[in-house]
């Protein structure tokens, strides 16, 4: 008798949970959001917009298999029962966001075709006023046979309209692009002021260094293959050109280290400008190019510019250190220390190509680019209180005087950094020259020239 009663109560509880889930589905379907909907792509695969979140803190997404109804029911069920009806199949995570302008979208792309790989590579964000932005090329991914879960991080988007379109673009075998739109409510739609642009060309100063913004353009095609093809899907870029004058004389001894872009609606982000190659975000001396054409719905954008010296250092600003290269598959621990201008730099270890460091440096000092069999990674620590100053890798040579390629200086905004070096195959040790300097800072408020095909 007791058993029958218990079963009856369980059935009533489960029925109540299912009723709540059905009500939740109905509410979601009436919210004019495409979250949970699926579109069919030209290759026959299905693309589902699984989740959208706006956050400025750490964000974790746990992927769960199972139907939409079961996934909706699971959060309100007792944990043992929830684990029985759904299964976790991986996690995507993002650390705390400095900009506070991050929209996270999760998509699931599925196909029953053999030897299938997801071709969804890009995300554009658009509103109903004609503002469009190439927000992402590539995403974090969980890969399973016949299934790809993508996590897209959007650092900026138009905020003056109530609706947004998330346009996911898949690359066709012929190199063209096919897109599908998912519509969502704009999480930050509101009335915002407008900033008034300064005229440009415009010159600003910091001490004896002057910098002039001579070009500011948005909308031209990205360099190389990404910018080719159909004008409606070609990858667009923003381009800025600055020039320097030191003590009243033109100088080519400086470059743009960091660019922070913001607008009157609260968007604020820093494109990463230290990738090798020219197809995506990069800075070469005073020329900066970044993925995504700024949209015309803003009257002005604020450009916070950090410039650093690349030549012409004083001797006391430089430190030359000799580093023996480790044998294949090994990591050499280092104890070299340099103190200058109140800053301490400690070399931690150098790893042979395709060899991992330990701890946090396992990821910070891992080379993700091409030529993995050739690149050594140097892990170092700088005092965390280095605000307003920069550690620079100036040059590197081997014992025979041959130039060594500095492939990249990574994680430069943080105390744990990595320098990636590509010496000749027969090199035994390296002479690396580092510099500590004070950065120069400038601010512009400008409206770009919008380029059309």
N, C-alpha and C positions, 0 to 999 in steps of 0.2 A: 504493500500500500504506500509506504514511504517512498519507494523507488519510483512508482508511477507518478506520485505528486511532484517529486524532484524533476522528472522528465518533463512533466507538463509545465512547470515553472521555467525550465530551461527553454522549452519551445516558445513560451510567451516572450521571454527576454530576447531570444534571437529574432522573433517576429517583430518586436519593437525596434530592435537595431536596424533591421531591414527596412522598416517603414521610415525611420529617420534618414536612412541612406537614400531611399527613393525621393524623399522630400528635398534632401540636399542636392540630388541630381537635378530636380525640377528647378530649384533656385539657381543653380549654376547655368542651366540652359536658358534661363530668363535674364541673365546678367549681361547678355550681349558680349560675351567673351568666347573666343575660340579655343580656350584651354580645354583639352580633352578631345578636340576634333582631329580628324585625319584627312589628309589630302593624298591623292595618287600622283606620283612623279612620272615623268616620261619614261624612265627605265622600268616602270612597273612596280617599283617599291612603294611602300606606304610610309608617309611622314606624319607623325603625331606630335602636336604641341602638348607635352605632358604637364608642364608646370611653369609658372612665372612668379618671380618674387623680386621685390625692391628692398634692398638692405644696404646698410653701411657697416655692418659687423661681420664677423666670421659667418660663413654660410656653408652648411653641409646638406647634400641631397642624397638620400638613400634610395636607390632604384629598387622597385618591387615589381616582380612579375604578377600576372593575374589580371582579371577583367577590371574595367573601370569601377563597376559596382563594388567588387570585393575590396579594391584599394580605398574606396570611400568609406566602407564599413570598418576596415581594419583599425583606424585610429580610435574608434569609440568602443571597440571590443576589448574584453580582458586579454592581456598579452598572450597567454597560452593559446587561446582560440585564434587570435590574430596571426600568430606564427603558423598555424595550421592551414589557413586559407590563402596566405600570401607567402612569398619567399623573397628574401633580400638577395640581390645579385650584384652588389657593388655600391660604391660610394664615390661621389664627386664633391670636392671641397674647395673653398676659397678662403684665404686668410682675410683679416680685417682690412677694410678698404680705406685708404687715406682720403680719397676724393669725396666719398659719400654720395656719389652719383651713379650707383651701380644697379643695373637691372639684370637679373639672372633669368635666362630662359632655358628650359630643358626640353629637348626633342628626342623622339625615338624613331629611328628609320629602320624598317624591316623589309626583307625580301626572301622569297622561297627559291630564287634563282641560284644555280650552282656557281661557286667561285665569285660570289657577289661581294663588292665592297661599297660602302656608302660614298656617294659623290657629292654630298651636301657640304660645301666648304665655306659659304659666305652668309652673312646676315646683314640686311639693310633695315633701317628703321625709318618709317615715313608717317606723316600726319595728313590730314585732309586739306591742308593749305598749300600743298606742293613742296613742303620741306622734307628732304630725304638725306639720309646719312649712311655711308658705308661703315657700319659699326664694327664688324668682326670679319677677319679672314682666319678661319680655323676656330676650333673649340676644344675644350677638354672632352675626353671621350672614354667611354666604357665599351669595349668591343666584344661581341659574342658572335658565334656563327649565325649568319643571317640577320644580325641585329646590331645596330650602333646607337648608343645613347650619347648625345652631345650636350655639353653644358656651355652655353654662350654667355659671356660677360659683356654687357653693353655699358660703356663708361660715360656716354653722353647721348641725349636724345631730345627732340623737340618737346616742350612742355606747355605750350600755349593752347593746345587743342584737347578736347576730351577723349579722343580715340587715337590709337596708334596701330599701324600695320607692321608686323614683323615679317619681312620678306626673306625667306630662306632660298638660297640659290644653289642649285646642283649643277655640276659641270658635266656636259655631254661629251661623248667620245670624240666629237669633231672640234672640241675646244669651246663651243658656245655654252651659254648659260640658260637654264630654265628655272623660273622662280614660282613659288607659291606663297600667298599672303595668309597670315593669321591675324585677326583683329583682336585687340585687347583694350580695356579702359586704360587711359593714361593715368598712372599712379600719382602724378604730381601736377595735374592740370590745375591752373589757377590764373588769376590776374597778376601779371608781373610788370614792373617798370621797364623802360628801355634806357640803355646807356647811349650817350652821344659820342660819336666817333671823333677822334682827332684827325686832322688831315695828315696824309703821308704823301711823299717822303717826310720822315720826321726823325729828329735826332735827340737822343737822351745821353746823359753823362753819369759816370760814377768815378769820382776822382779824376785822374788824368786820361781815362779811357772814354771815348765817345763812340756810340753805336747808332747807325742810321738804318731804319726800316725803309728799304727802297722798293720792295715788291711784296705784295700780299695778295695771293690769288687762290681761288677755290673753284673746282669743277673741271680742271683739265684732266686728261687721261693719265693713269699711272704709267710709269716708265716700264717698257718691256711687255712681255706677253699678257700680263693681267689687264693692261689697258686697251687691248685690241678687241676687235669684233663689234657686235651690235652696240650702237650708242646707248640703248636703254639699259644694258647690263654691264657695260664696260666699267672697270674699277676706276674710281675718281680719287683725286688727291687734293690736298692743300699744300701750297708752296709759299715759302717766305724767304726773302733774300735780305740779309743784313751786311753792312760793311763797317769796318772798325777804323778808328783813328786814335793813335796814342801820342799824347803830348802835341796834338795838333797835326800829326803826320799820319798818312794812311799806313795801316799795318795789316799784315797777313799772318801775324803770330798769335792770333786768337781764334777761337771757335765757339759755337753754341754748345753748351754742355747739357742744358735742360730747358725745356719750354713747357710752361703751364698755361693751359687755355681755359678761360672761364667766360660765362655770360651772365646776364642779369637775372636769369631764371634759376641759377644755382648749379648749373653744370660746371664741373671743374675736373680736369684730368691732365695727365702728363704722358704724351706719347713717348715710347721708349726709342731713343735716337741712336743707340749704340750697337745696332745689328750690322753685321757685315753685309755687303751687297747694296744695290740701289733700287731693288724692286719695291721695297716697302719703306717703313719709317727709317729715316737716317738724317744725320747732320754732317756736312762737309764744310769745314770752316764756317762761313756765314750763311750757307744755304741749307734750309731745312725743308724736307718733304715728308708728309705723313698721309697714311691711308685715310680716306674719307674727305669729301668736300664739305666744308662748313655750309650750313643751310642759310638761305637768304632771309628767313623769318626774324633774325636778330639784326638790329641796326648797328650793333658794334660788339666786338669781342675784346676781352682783356688778354694781353699777352705778357706774362711774366717770364723774363728771359734771364738765364744765368749763363755768363760767358767765362771761359777759362783760357789761360795762356797755354799754347802748345810749343812755342819756341821762345828763345831769349830769356831763359831763366838765369837768375844770379847763382853763383857757385854754392852759396850756403843753402839754397833751396833744393839742391840735388843730393841724392844718395845712390852710389853705385855699389851693388852687391853681387858677388859671384856665387852661382848656384850650380852644384853638380847635378846632372840629369840622372834619374834613377833607371835601373835596368827594367826591361819589359815586365809588366805585371806587378810592379812594386811601387811603394810610396816612401819617399825619404822625408823623415822628420827634420825640421829646421828650427834654429834657435836665434836667428839674426834679429836684432832690434835696432830701430832708429828713432831718435827723439829730435823733433824740430818744431819750433814755434808753438810749444805747449802740447804737441800731438805726439803720441807714441805709436809706431808701426811695428808689428811683430809678424814675421814670416812663420807660418805654421807647418806647412808641408808642401812638397811637390810630387805629383803623381804622374806615372807613365801614361801614355795614351791608353784609353779604354780601361782605366783602373780607377776604382772608386776610393775617395777619401772616406773618413768615418764621421759620425755625428751629423750636424747640420751641413757640413761641407760635402756630404755625400750627394746632396742636390745642388747646393750653391756652386760647387766647383766641378760639376759634371758638364762636359762639352756635349751640346745637343746638335751642333751644326755638322757640316760636311767635313770630310777628312779626319774622321775620328781616330784613325790609326796613326795620325801624325801629330796630334795636338796634346801637349803637356799642360797640366793645370796646376797653378800655384795658388794655394790657400793662404790668406793673411787676415790679420785682425788689426783694426785701427781704433783708437779711442772713440767711444760712442759720442762724445761731446765734440764733434768736429764741425758744427754748424757754421756755415759761411766759408768753409775751407774745403779743398779737394786734394785727394791723393791721386796723382797721375802717373801712369806708366809711360815714360817719355820715349825710351828707345831700348833695344836689346841687341846684343851681338854675341857671337860665340868666340872661342879663344883664337880663332883664325881671322877675326875681324869681320866675318860675314854678318850681314844684317839678318836678324831673326824677326819673323812676322809676329806682331802682337795682334792675335786674332780678335781679342775682345777683352775689355776690362769690365767684369760683371758685378752687379749688386752694389754699385758705387754709392747709393744713397744710404747704405747700412754699414754697420761696423765690421761685419764679416763679408769679405770680398774675395774675388777670384780673378786672376789674370791668366789668360789662355795664350800659350806660346807655341809657335810652329817652327822649330829649328830644322837645319839640314839633317839628313838621315845619319850622317857620321859625326854629328856634334857630340861633345862629351860634357861640356859645361857652358854656362851662359853668364854674361855680365849684363845685369838688368839695372837700368837707371830709373829711379823714381823721383818724383817731385811733390812737395807740399806747397800750396799757394792759397791766397785769398781769392775767392770768386768775386766777380762783379755782377751787379744786379740792376735790371732795367724793367720799366713797365710801359707798355703801349696800350692804348685803347683805339681800335681801328676797325673798319669794315673792309672786307676783302673785295677785290675785283672778281666778279663772277664770270668764269670762262665758259663759253658754249661752243659746241662743235660747229 
